[in-house]
Amino acid sequence: MPVANFSRIVIIQSLFPNDEFTGTKLHEDIEILNVFHGLGLDVELVNVKNRHELMETFRKIEEKTKENEGYPLLHLEIHGSDDATGIVLSSHDYISWEELKEPLTRINVACRLNLIIILAVCHGAHLTKIVQPVDRAPCWGLIGPTKEIESGFILKSFYDFYKALLEKGSGGEALRALKQANEQSSLKGVYHFTNAEYFFKKVYMRYVQEECSSKGLTKRAKRMYRKLKNEKGSSIRSVGQLKRHLKRTQEEYFYKYANNFFMCDLYDENKSRFKVEYKDVLG
């Protein structure tokens, strides 16, 4: 699995007045670990109330990254919506995963596909469900829960995570510490880690199941036929011809999608960092 780099930690907090402010406490704990180990990381806590403040925070993070002020690790301490489709800010503004995807992707592009996101948000792992094969990767890696979690568990599990990460400098050790905290609680398996390669494989397989079945190919071919039949110079004669074309070019488009998703067209180093093969995904 390719590695990712970060040189600063940004905790974004948007909780309700009666909540335990887990982001504030984690910020204090991480600062202590940072000083104790002499790491010199920039550890920032940003409190946001509403949609405008959150989007402005993302914009500033993107700009700082573009100005070579280091790659961020983003940690969000925010409530997830009851229907698992997004987040709810302290102002009760609702933001869908789809809306979150765009600013996170821009930050990830700015840090050359090194963005690590921790969504300490109920149902935060559901962000994976809205990524499409034609997208850029929204992050290098995502850690989020698959269901509701309590503040005490967040503090304990993520303290263990950051302690291992900053003491040992190993993402693998940090994930093992998080997994161990999981196993010692009644919420076994609540956290889910997804990296960019798994992201792409998962979304492409979903695309194949939905769009590349016989029924899906026919539907796509009909759409293309309606669009092309009146275009001057088109040599397309039938829906069947288009359907056969889609089948023949499926592998070609897989690599086009992968090249875009992993930003190989922007950053040459990503060609060797990320290796996803058509035969392996379909297998």
Secondary structure, 3 states (H helix, E strand, C coil): CCCCCCCEEEEEEECCCCCCCHHHHHHHHHHHHHHHCCCCCEEEEEECCCHHHHHHHHHHHHHHHHCCCCCEEEEEEEEECCCCCEEECCCCCEEEHHHHHHHHHHHHHHCCCCCEEEECCCCHHHHHHHCCCCCCCCCCEEEEECCCCCHHHHHHHHHHHHHHHHHHCCHHHHHHHHHHHHHCCCCCCCEEEEEHHHHHHHHHHHHHHHHCCHHHHHHHHHHHHHHHCCCCCCCCCCHHHHHHHHHHCHHHHHHHHHHHHCCCCCCCCHHHHCCCCHHHHHC
